[in-house]
Amino acid sequence: MRKFLLSVHRILLAGMPLLAILPPAAGLLAMPAERSSSFTSPASSAGIILITPLQRENPAALKIRFPLPETVSHPLFLLFSHTGKKVWEKPLDFAASSGDVSGEQIFGGRIPLAAGYYFYQIRDSEFSPEFPAPFGQPYFNEVSQTHLPGDSLPAAFTEFVDVTGDSLPDIILGINTFTTPEQPQVFINDGSGHFSNETAARFPSLQLFVNDLAVFDADSDGDLDIYLAADDASSAALNADKLLLNDGQGFFTDVSFTHLPQTPAIYYNADWGFINDDAFPDLLLTALPGFAGPLLQTPLFVLLNDGSGHFFEDNTALPLTQYFAVDALLTDVNGDSLPDIVLACLGDFIITDPQGNPIDTLSGRNAVFIQNSDGTFGDETAARMPEIVRTSKLLKTTDINNDGAVDLYSIDVGFFVEEALNVLYVNNGGGYFSDETALRLPPETVIWNNDAEFADFDRNGSADLFMINVVVGGPAPDFLYFNSGGFFSDESAHLPPINDFNVSTAVADMERDGDADIFISVAPESLGAGVPIGLPDLLYENVLPPVGIAGEPGLQPEQSALFFPNGAGSTQLCRIGGLQLPGPENTYPGAGAPARRALPGEMGREG
């Protein structure tokens, strides 16, 4: 039953003629921008809604289909963001029966939310989640009050990167409250791990819902620029993504209008790498389905760089596939020095006509596209990935057993059964993956992970795992797993004793003392949870003594190890102190990729 709930969803396209939605054998047609969409699980009163910019202005066009259980006498509609934050609730005062409910009945004349995916539930009473008690003797000092500015806006995505060129990791925050567009933020490191908010001086004025960000040298001038995958809450037909170019001193200019293609897409996740055979970094993006291409095709897009930081859309290298992709990464999975593509997919979705008749399906299976020698990508999912369908929203790359091959960790939304079913995909060295979750990770806990980072927190030469966690609509303690030889133990009891509603996280050595510290973006509230959350963002200073490298105890921090990603998005072990340190004078290889110069601040780049 659980598999059915997680893998079978329905998209209702209200008012769309059947002729406009053809199965693949007959060809794919681009869909009109005006459409109603509802993703529902026909066996439960829970599902997924896709809110589009046009539906924001015309909620009546949004149709939500759900069967109400007979036990629900006073139904309450609850809507959650993909981070688990409750953003809307509405008593349903009409007849409790199966059928379509319009967005107007729930939201009124306008939907005051960012475009994107949302999870809904129907409950019989006020939502009151359980909040676990914090515990443990910490391995980290919580230094938020003394080291961070007083920002409490939830960043949908954060990065530790050196934007000023001083070799110190700064913090970039892409803000997404889901209800009000906000200014992205930059916190500058003073050299001792203390940060100041210098957004007003360094960033252009922007009001956005930021879904994701990528930090890389877009114009090949030696400094780090910022791409924001975003929505601006308008009903405009074109996208609101932004490209901010760095002047070399950490001051940014918005060049989006001249440097990015203007498309109808709302991009949801972004990664960068070298997709074609030139030396210029490109962008790989996922989008809300149907708004920059056919509805029944994987919503995956390539923006190629002309060498000067100007990007143009070119999807000709991508295979024609049907995956419900919400995250995509560029990484070399088979060791041939060419970047491949891995996709996180949000479950199987059945496309229906207005009468509920199935038309086609977008697959929810996580996928892998292998780059061929001619630069095109082939879908080799069936041969290389286990046949697992979950509700995946993020993928992380690492090398958990130090064999030089890229492994994958899938972060899954545990909405329908309220427990995440995260999966560890271990690479056999040739790009073929097996599910070794049960073998290598502690037993599953009831969790909803919003983000995770791999880093060598205990400096033993292996990638450990930190995961931020919430219960739906409320705060919860986070998770810390230590890695020994590719097998993980639960050390969560040693995190600082804090329960909070954590949205995203980033890891870097903030004060350059040779260990990995943790930044956590915290939501100031979760609507109607009944619990004052409101803590500022969190900063954890690593105080764990090193355990040594390769069986050599007592090595000092400057001889320890950290994990940093390469230019194609994979994670590599880079020694520091007399060994190998990312920086202007050093190079480090990707998994099977040629060595190249590391840009300042790349230690914080997303895996």
C-alpha positions as CSV (number, residue, x, y, z in Angstrom):
1,M,0.0,0.0,0.0
2,R,2.8,2.4,0.8
3,K,4.3,1.9,-2.6
4,F,1.0,2.7,-4.2
5,L,0.6,5.9,-2.2
6,L,4.1,7.1,-3.1
7,S,4.2,6.1,-6.7
8,V,0.8,6.8,-8.2
9,H,-0.3,10.4,-8.6
10,R,-2.7,12.1,-10.9
11,I,-2.4,15.4,-12.8
12,L,-5.8,16.9,-13.7
13,L,-5.8,19.2,-16.7
14,A,-9.1,21.0,-16.4
15,G,-10.7,22.2,-19.5
16,M,-7.9,20.9,-21.9
17,P,-9.0,19.2,-25.0
18,L,-7.8,15.6,-25.4
19,L,-6.4,16.3,-28.8
20,A,-3.8,18.7,-27.2
21,I,-2.3,15.9,-25.1
22,L,-1.0,13.1,-27.3
23,P,0.9,9.9,-26.3
24,P,4.5,9.7,-27.3
25,A,3.8,7.5,-30.3
26,A,1.8,10.3,-31.8
27,G,4.3,13.0,-31.0
28,L,4.5,15.7,-28.3
29,L,2.8,19.1,-28.6
30,A,3.8,22.1,-26.5
31,M,0.9,22.9,-24.1
32,P,-0.7,26.3,-23.7
33,A,0.5,28.3,-20.7
34,E,-3.0,28.6,-19.2
35,R,-3.9,25.3,-17.6
36,S,-5.1,23.8,-14.3
37,S,-3.0,21.2,-12.6
38,S,-3.7,19.0,-9.6
39,F,-1.5,16.1,-8.6
40,T,-3.4,13.8,-6.3
41,S,-3.1,10.3,-4.8
42,P,-6.4,8.7,-5.5
43,A,-6.2,6.4,-2.5
44,S,-5.7,9.1,0.1
45,S,-6.6,12.6,1.2
46,A,-3.0,13.9,0.4
47,G,-1.4,15.0,-2.8
48,I,0.8,17.5,-4.7
49,I,-0.4,20.7,-6.3
50,L,1.5,22.6,-9.0
51,I,0.7,26.3,-8.7
52,T,1.5,28.3,-11.8
53,P,1.9,32.1,-12.2
54,L,-1.4,32.3,-14.1
55,Q,-3.3,30.4,-11.5
56,R,-2.0,32.8,-8.8
57,E,-4.1,35.5,-10.5
58,N,-7.0,33.2,-11.4
59,P,-7.4,30.6,-8.6
60,A,-10.6,29.3,-10.2
61,A,-8.4,27.7,-12.8
62,L,-6.8,25.5,-10.2
63,K,-8.7,22.3,-9.6
64,I,-7.8,20.0,-6.7
65,R,-9.2,16.5,-6.7
66,F,-9.2,14.5,-3.5
67,P,-11.4,11.8,-1.9
68,L,-12.4,12.7,1.6
69,P,-12.4,9.7,4.0
70,E,-15.7,9.0,5.7
71,T,-14.0,9.6,9.1
72,V,-13.4,13.3,8.2
73,S,-16.4,15.1,9.6
74,H,-14.8,18.6,9.8
75,P,-12.2,18.6,7.1
76,L,-9.3,21.1,7.3
77,F,-7.2,21.7,4.1
78,L,-3.5,22.1,5.0
79,L,-0.8,23.2,2.4
80,F,2.9,22.7,2.9
81,S,5.9,23.9,0.9
82,H,8.5,21.3,-0.2
83,T,10.5,22.2,2.9
84,G,7.6,21.1,5.1
85,K,6.6,24.6,6.1
86,K,2.8,25.0,6.5
87,V,1.9,28.0,4.3
88,W,-1.9,27.8,4.2
89,E,-4.9,26.2,6.0
90,K,-8.6,26.4,5.2
91,P,-11.6,24.7,6.8
92,L,-13.6,23.0,4.1
93,D,-17.2,24.0,4.8
94,F,-18.7,22.3,1.8
95,A,-20.0,18.7,1.5
96,A,-17.3,16.1,2.4
97,S,-17.3,14.1,-0.8
98,S,-14.9,13.2,-3.6
99,G,-14.6,15.6,-6.4
100,D,-12.9,18.7,-7.6
101,V,-12.4,21.7,-5.4
102,S,-11.3,25.0,-7.0
103,G,-8.4,27.1,-5.8
104,E,-10.9,30.0,-5.4
105,Q,-12.7,28.0,-2.7
106,I,-9.5,27.6,-0.8
107,F,-7.5,30.8,-1.5
108,G,-10.1,33.3,-2.5
109,G,-9.5,35.8,-5.4
110,R,-5.7,35.4,-5.5
111,I,-3.2,32.7,-4.4
112,P,-0.6,34.6,-2.3
113,L,2.2,32.0,-2.8
114,A,5.2,31.4,-5.0
115,A,4.7,29.3,-8.1
116,G,5.9,25.7,-7.6
117,Y,5.1,22.4,-6.0
118,Y,3.1,22.1,-2.7
119,F,1.9,19.2,-0.7
120,Y,-1.6,19.1,0.8
121,Q,-3.4,17.1,3.4
122,I,-7.0,16.9,4.6
123,R,-7.3,16.4,8.3
124,D,-10.2,16.3,10.7
125,S,-8.8,18.7,13.3
126,E,-6.3,21.4,13.9
127,F,-2.8,20.4,12.9
128,S,-0.6,19.8,16.0
129,P,2.7,18.0,15.1
130,E,4.8,16.3,17.8
131,F,8.1,18.0,18.5
132,P,10.9,15.7,19.7
133,A,13.0,16.8,22.6
134,P,16.6,17.7,21.8
135,F,19.4,15.8,23.6
136,G,23.1,15.1,23.7
137,Q,26.6,16.4,24.4
138,P,27.5,18.5,21.3
139,Y,30.5,17.9,19.0
140,F,29.8,21.5,17.8
141,N,29.6,24.9,19.5
142,E,26.5,26.8,18.6
143,V,27.9,30.3,17.9
144,S,25.0,31.9,16.0
145,Q,24.4,34.8,18.4
146,T,28.0,36.0,18.3
147,H,29.0,35.1,14.7
148,L,26.0,35.8,12.5
149,P,23.9,38.9,11.7
150,G,20.3,38.8,12.9
151,D,18.7,37.4,9.7
152,S,15.8,35.0,10.1
153,L,14.4,34.7,6.6
154,P,14.4,31.1,5.3
155,A,16.9,30.5,2.5
156,A,15.7,27.8,0.2
157,F,19.3,27.3,-0.8
158,T,22.6,28.4,0.8
159,E,26.2,28.3,-0.3
160,F,29.6,28.9,1.5
161,V,31.7,30.6,-1.2
162,D,34.4,33.1,-1.4
163,V,32.8,36.1,-3.2
164,T,35.4,38.7,-2.3
165,G,38.6,36.8,-3.4
166,D,40.2,36.8,0.1
167,S,40.1,32.9,0.3
168,L,37.5,33.1,3.2
169,P,34.2,31.4,2.8
170,D,31.3,33.9,2.7
171,I,27.6,32.9,2.8
172,I,25.0,33.4,0.0
173,L,21.3,32.9,0.9
174,G,18.6,32.5,-1.7
175,I,15.5,33.5,0.2
176,N,12.1,31.8,-0.4
177,T,9.3,32.5,2.1
178,F,6.8,31.1,-0.3
179,T,4.5,33.9,0.6
180,T,6.4,37.2,0.0
181,P,9.3,37.7,-2.5
182,E,12.5,38.8,-0.7
183,Q,16.0,40.1,-1.3
184,P,18.7,37.5,-1.6
185,Q,21.4,38.0,1.0
186,V,25.2,37.9,1.3
187,F,27.1,37.5,4.6
188,I,30.8,38.4,4.5
189,N,33.4,36.6,6.6
190,D,35.8,38.8,8.5
191,G,38.5,36.1,8.7
192,S,37.6,34.7,12.1
193,G,34.3,33.1,11.2
194,H,32.2,36.2,12.1
195,F,29.8,37.4,9.4
196,S,28.2,40.7,8.6
197,N,25.2,41.3,6.3
198,E,26.6,43.4,3.4
199,T,23.7,42.8,1.0
200,A,22.7,46.4,0.5
201,A,26.3,47.3,-0.6
202,R,27.1,44.3,-2.7
203,F,23.8,43.0,-4.3
204,P,21.4,44.7,-6.7
205,S,17.9,45.3,-5.3
206,L,15.9,42.1,-6.1
207,Q,12.5,40.8,-4.9
208,L,12.4,37.0,-5.6
209,F,11.3,33.6,-4.5
210,V,14.7,31.9,-5.0
211,N,14.3,28.1,-5.7
212,D,18.0,27.4,-6.1
213,L,21.4,29.0,-6.8
214,A,24.6,28.1,-8.5
215,V,27.9,29.9,-7.9
216,F,30.6,29.7,-10.6
217,D,32.8,31.8,-12.8
218,A,30.3,32.5,-15.5
219,D,32.4,35.0,-17.5
220,S,35.8,33.4,-17.1
221,D,37.4,36.4,-15.4
222,G,38.6,34.5,-12.3
223,D,36.0,35.4,-9.7
224,L,32.7,33.7,-8.7
225,D,29.4,34.9,-10.1
226,I,25.9,33.9,-9.0
227,Y,22.9,32.4,-10.9
228,L,19.5,32.4,-9.2
229,A,16.7,30.1,-10.3
230,A,13.8,32.1,-9.2
231,D,10.2,33.3,-9.5
232,D,9.2,36.9,-8.9
233,A,5.5,36.4,-8.1
234,S,4.4,38.2,-11.2
235,S,2.1,36.7,-13.9
236,A,4.6,37.6,-16.6
237,A,5.1,35.0,-19.3
238,L,8.9,35.0,-19.0
239,N,11.2,33.6,-16.4
240,A,12.6,35.6,-13.5
241,D,16.0,33.8,-13.1
242,K,19.0,36.1,-12.5
243,L,22.7,36.2,-13.4
244,L,24.8,38.4,-11.1
245,L,28.3,39.1,-12.3
246,N,31.1,39.7,-9.7
247,D,33.5,42.7,-10.2
248,G,36.3,40.8,-8.5
249,Q,35.8,42.5,-5.2
250,G,32.5,40.9,-4.3
251,F,30.2,43.6,-5.7
252,F,27.5,42.2,-8.1
253,T,25.7,43.6,-11.2
254,D,22.4,42.1,-12.6
255,V,23.0,41.2,-16.2
256,S,20.1,38.9,-16.6
257,F,18.3,40.8,-19.4
258,T,21.4,40.8,-21.7
259,H,23.1,37.5,-20.7
260,L,20.2,35.0,-20.2
261,P,17.6,33.7,-22.7
262,Q,14.1,34.9,-22.0
263,T,11.9,31.8,-21.8
264,P,8.5,30.9,-20.2
265,A,10.3,28.6,-17.8
266,I,10.2,28.7,-14.0
267,Y,13.5,27.0,-13.1
268,Y,13.5,25.0,-9.9
269,N,17.0,23.6,-9.5
270,A,20.3,24.5,-11.0
271,D,23.8,23.0,-11.4
272,W,26.8,24.0,-13.4
273,G,29.5,22.2,-15.2
274,F,31.2,21.7,-18.6
275,I,28.5,20.1,-20.7
276,N,30.0,20.6,-24.2
277,D,33.6,20.3,-25.3
278,D,34.7,23.9,-24.6
279,A,36.2,25.3,-21.4
280,F,33.2,27.5,-20.5
281,P,30.9,26.6,-17.6
282,D,27.3,25.8,-18.6
283,L,24.0,25.5,-16.7
284,L,21.8,22.5,-16.2
285,L,18.3,23.3,-15.0
286,T,15.0,21.7,-14.1
287,A,11.8,23.6,-14.4
288,L,8.1,23.3,-13.6
289,P,6.8,21.0,-16.3
290,G,5.2,22.3,-19.5
291,F,6.3,25.9,-19.2
292,A,9.3,25.8,-21.5
293,G,8.6,22.6,-23.4
294,P,6.1,19.8,-23.8
295,L,4.2,18.7,-20.7
296,L,5.0,15.1,-21.3
297,Q,8.7,15.5,-21.6
298,T,11.4,15.6,-18.8
299,P,11.5,19.3,-17.7
300,L,15.3,19.5,-18.1
301,F,17.1,22.3,-19.9
302,V,20.7,23.2,-20.9
303,L,22.0,26.8,-21.1
304,L,25.3,26.9,-22.9
305,N,27.9,29.6,-22.3
306,D,29.4,31.4,-25.2
307,G,32.6,32.1,-23.3
308,S,31.7,35.7,-22.2
309,G,29.0,34.8,-19.7
310,H,26.2,35.0,-22.2
311,F,23.9,31.9,-22.2
312,F,21.7,30.4,-24.8
313,E,19.3,27.5,-24.6
314,D,20.4,24.3,-26.5
315,N,18.7,21.0,-25.5
316,T,19.8,19.1,-28.5
317,A,22.2,16.9,-26.6
318,L,19.5,15.7,-24.2
319,P,17.5,12.5,-24.8
320,L,13.8,12.6,-25.3
321,T,12.5,11.1,-22.0
322,Q,9.6,11.3,-19.6
323,Y,10.9,11.8,-16.0
324,F,9.3,14.0,-13.4
325,A,12.7,15.6,-12.6
326,V,13.0,18.3,-9.9
327,D,16.8,18.1,-9.4
328,A,19.6,17.5,-11.8
329,L,23.4,17.2,-11.2
330,L,26.3,17.1,-13.6
331,T,28.9,14.5,-12.4
332,D,31.1,11.8,-14.0
333,V,29.5,8.5,-12.8
334,N,31.4,6.1,-15.1
335,G,34.9,7.5,-14.9
336,D,35.4,8.4,-18.6
337,S,36.2,12.1,-17.8
338,L,32.9,13.2,-19.3
339,P,30.1,14.8,-17.2
340,D,27.0,12.7,-17.0
341,I,23.5,13.7,-15.6
342,V,21.7,12.3,-12.7
343,L,18.1,13.2,-11.9
344,A,16.0,13.2,-8.7
345,C,12.3,12.6,-9.6
346,L,9.2,13.4,-7.6
347,G,7.3,10.2,-8.0
348,D,5.3,8.6,-10.9
349,F,2.7,11.0,-12.3
350,I,-0.2,10.0,-14.5
351,I,-1.5,12.6,-16.9
352,T,-5.3,12.6,-17.2
353,D,-7.8,14.3,-19.3
354,P,-10.6,16.4,-17.6
355,Q,-12.7,13.2,-17.1
356,G,-9.8,11.6,-15.2
357,N,-8.9,9.1,-17.9
358,P,-5.1,8.3,-18.0
359,I,-3.2,9.7,-21.0
360,D,0.4,9.3,-20.2
361,T,2.9,9.1,-17.3
362,L,6.0,11.0,-16.2
363,S,8.3,8.5,-14.5
364,G,9.3,9.0,-10.8
365,R,12.3,6.8,-11.0
366,N,15.6,8.5,-10.3
367,A,17.6,8.5,-13.6
368,V,21.0,8.7,-15.1
369,F,22.0,10.0,-18.5
370,I,25.4,9.0,-19.8
371,Q,27.4,11.4,-22.1
372,N,28.4,9.8,-25.3
373,S,31.7,10.6,-27.2
374,D,29.7,12.8,-29.6
375,G,28.5,15.0,-26.7
376,T,25.0,13.7,-26.6
377,F,23.4,12.0,-23.6
378,G,21.7,8.6,-23.5
379,D,19.2,7.4,-21.0
380,E,20.8,4.4,-19.4
381,T,18.6,4.4,-16.3
382,A,17.3,0.9,-16.8
383,A,20.7,-0.7,-16.9
384,R,22.5,1.5,-14.3
385,M,19.9,2.4,-11.5
386,P,17.9,0.2,-9.2
387,E,14.2,0.2,-10.0
388,I,13.1,2.3,-7.1
389,V,10.3,4.9,-7.2
390,R,10.2,7.4,-4.3
391,T,9.3,11.0,-3.9
392,S,12.9,12.4,-4.3
393,K,13.6,16.1,-4.3
394,L,17.4,16.4,-4.0
395,L,20.4,14.3,-4.9
396,K,23.8,14.6,-3.3
397,T,27.1,13.2,-4.6
398,T,30.0,11.9,-2.6
399,D,32.5,9.0,-2.4
400,I,31.4,7.1,0.7
401,N,34.0,4.3,0.5
402,N,37.0,6.2,-1.0
403,D,37.1,4.0,-4.1
404,G,37.2,7.0,-6.4
405,A,33.7,6.5,-7.8
406,V,30.8,8.9,-7.4
407,D,28.1,7.6,-5.1
408,L,24.6,9.2,-4.8
409,Y,22.4,10.0,-1.9
410,S,18.7,10.7,-2.6
411,I,16.8,13.0,-0.2
412,D,13.1,12.0,-0.4
413,V,10.0,13.7,0.8
414,G,8.3,11.6,3.4
415,F,4.9,13.3,3.0
416,F,2.4,10.6,2.3
417,V,3.6,8.3,5.0
418,E,5.4,11.0,7.0
419,E,8.8,9.3,6.9
420,A,11.6,9.9,4.4
421,L,12.8,7.0,2.5
422,N,16.2,8.3,1.6
423,V,18.3,6.0,-0.6
424,L,22.1,5.5,-0.8
425,Y,23.1,4.5,-4.3
426,V,26.6,3.0,-4.3
427,N,28.7,3.0,-7.5
428,N,30.5,-0.2,-8.5
429,G,33.2,2.0,-10.2
430,G,31.8,1.8,-13.7
431,G,28.7,3.9,-13.2
432,Y,26.3,1.1,-12.1
433,F,24.5,1.7,-8.9
434,S,23.1,-0.6,-6.2
435,D,20.8,0.3,-3.2
436,E,23.0,-0.2,-0.1
437,T,20.9,2.0,2.2
438,A,20.1,-0.8,4.7
439,L,23.7,-2.1,4.6
440,R,25.5,1.1,5.2
441,L,23.2,3.5,7.0
442,P,21.5,3.4,10.5
443,P,17.9,2.2,10.6
444,E,15.4,4.6,9.2
445,T,13.9,7.2,11.4
446,V,10.6,9.1,10.9
447,I,12.1,12.2,9.2
448,W,11.5,14.9,6.6
449,N,15.0,16.0,5.4
450,N,15.2,19.4,3.7
451,D,18.9,19.3,2.9
452,A,22.1,17.4,3.6
453,E,25.8,17.8,3.3
454,F,28.7,15.4,3.1
455,A,31.9,16.5,4.9
456,D,34.7,14.9,6.9
457,F,33.6,16.3,10.3
458,D,35.7,14.0,12.4
459,R,38.7,14.2,10.0
460,N,39.3,10.5,9.6
461,G,39.4,10.7,5.8
462,S,35.8,9.6,5.1
463,A,32.8,11.6,4.2
464,D,30.3,12.0,7.1
465,L,26.7,13.0,6.6
466,F,24.8,15.9,8.2
467,M,21.0,16.2,7.5
468,I,18.6,18.9,8.5
469,N,15.2,17.7,9.6
470,V,11.7,18.8,10.4
471,V,8.4,17.2,11.2
472,V,5.7,18.4,8.8
473,G,4.8,21.9,9.9
474,G,7.1,22.0,12.9
475,P,10.7,21.9,14.2
476,A,12.8,18.8,14.9
477,P,16.3,17.8,15.8
478,D,18.8,17.2,13.0
479,F,20.9,14.1,12.1
480,L,24.7,13.5,12.1
481,Y,26.1,10.2,10.8
482,F,29.8,9.4,11.0
483,N,31.4,7.3,8.3
484,S,34.0,4.6,9.1
485,G,35.1,2.6,6.1
486,G,31.9,3.4,4.2
487,F,29.5,2.4,7.0
488,F,27.7,5.0,9.0
489,S,26.8,5.3,12.7
490,D,24.2,7.7,14.2
491,E,26.0,10.4,16.2
492,S,23.0,12.8,16.2
493,A,22.9,12.9,20.0
494,H,26.1,15.0,19.8
495,L,24.6,17.9,17.9
496,P,23.8,21.0,19.8
497,P,20.5,20.5,21.7
498,I,18.3,22.6,19.4
499,N,15.0,21.9,17.8
500,D,14.2,24.3,14.9
501,F,12.6,24.5,11.5
502,N,15.7,24.2,9.3
503,V,15.4,24.8,5.6
504,S,18.9,24.5,4.0
505,T,22.5,24.0,5.1
506,A,26.0,24.5,3.9
507,V,29.4,23.3,5.2
508,A,32.8,24.9,5.0
509,D,35.8,25.7,7.2
510,M,34.6,29.2,8.2
511,E,37.7,30.2,10.3
512,R,40.3,28.2,8.3
513,D,41.3,26.0,11.3
514,G,41.2,22.8,9.3
515,D,37.7,21.4,10.1
516,A,34.2,21.5,8.7
517,D,31.7,23.9,10.3
518,I,28.0,24.1,9.6
519,F,25.6,26.9,8.6
520,I,21.9,26.3,8.8
521,S,19.1,28.6,7.4
522,V,16.1,28.6,9.7
523,A,12.5,29.5,8.9
524,P,11.2,32.1,11.3
525,E,7.9,30.3,11.6
526,S,5.7,27.6,10.2
527,L,2.2,29.1,9.8
528,G,-0.2,27.9,12.5
529,A,2.1,25.4,14.1
530,G,1.4,26.9,17.5
531,V,5.0,26.9,18.5
532,P,7.2,30.0,18.5
533,I,10.1,29.0,16.4
534,G,11.8,32.2,15.2
535,L,15.4,31.4,16.0
536,P,17.9,33.2,13.8
537,D,20.0,31.2,11.4
538,L,22.4,28.8,13.0
539,L,26.2,28.5,12.9
540,Y,27.9,25.4,14.4
541,E,31.6,25.6,15.1
542,N,33.3,22.2,14.9
543,V,35.1,21.4,18.2
544,L,35.5,17.6,17.6
545,P,39.1,16.5,18.1
546,P,40.5,14.8,15.0
547,V,40.6,11.0,15.0
548,G,43.5,10.8,12.5
549,I,43.8,9.7,8.9
550,A,44.3,6.2,7.6
551,G,44.7,4.8,11.1
552,E,47.2,7.4,12.2
553,P,45.8,9.0,15.4
554,G,46.8,12.4,16.7
555,L,47.3,14.2,13.4
556,Q,46.9,17.9,13.8
557,P,44.0,19.7,12.0
558,E,46.4,21.2,9.4
559,Q,47.1,17.6,8.3
560,S,43.5,16.5,8.2
561,A,41.0,16.1,5.4
562,L,38.0,17.9,4.0
563,F,35.7,17.0,1.1
564,F,35.3,19.5,-1.7
565,P,33.5,19.2,-5.1
566,N,35.0,19.4,-8.5
567,G,33.8,21.4,-11.4
568,A,31.4,18.7,-12.6
569,G,29.6,18.5,-9.3
570,S,31.2,15.4,-7.9
571,T,32.9,15.2,-4.5
572,Q,36.5,14.5,-4.0
573,L,38.8,14.1,-0.9
574,C,41.4,17.0,-0.9
575,R,44.1,16.9,1.7
576,I,45.1,20.1,3.4
577,G,48.3,21.2,5.1
578,G,51.3,19.9,3.2
579,L,49.0,17.8,1.0
580,Q,46.5,19.5,-1.3
581,L,44.4,22.5,-0.7
582,P,41.9,24.0,-3.2
583,G,43.1,27.4,-4.2
584,P,44.6,29.4,-7.0
585,E,47.9,27.5,-6.9
586,N,46.5,24.0,-6.7
587,T,44.5,21.7,-8.8
588,Y,42.4,18.7,-7.9
589,P,40.7,16.0,-10.1
590,G,37.1,15.0,-10.3
591,A,36.1,11.4,-10.2
592,G,37.9,10.3,-13.4
593,A,38.0,13.9,-14.7
594,P,41.2,15.8,-15.6
595,A,42.7,18.0,-12.9
596,R,42.0,21.7,-13.2
597,R,42.6,24.9,-11.2
598,A,40.2,25.3,-8.2
599,L,38.5,28.6,-7.9
600,P,38.6,30.4,-4.6
601,G,35.6,29.4,-2.4
602,E,34.7,26.2,-4.3
603,M,34.8,24.3,-1.0
604,G,31.2,25.3,-0.5
605,R,29.8,24.3,-3.8
606,E,26.8,22.1,-3.8
607,G,27.4,18.4,-4.5
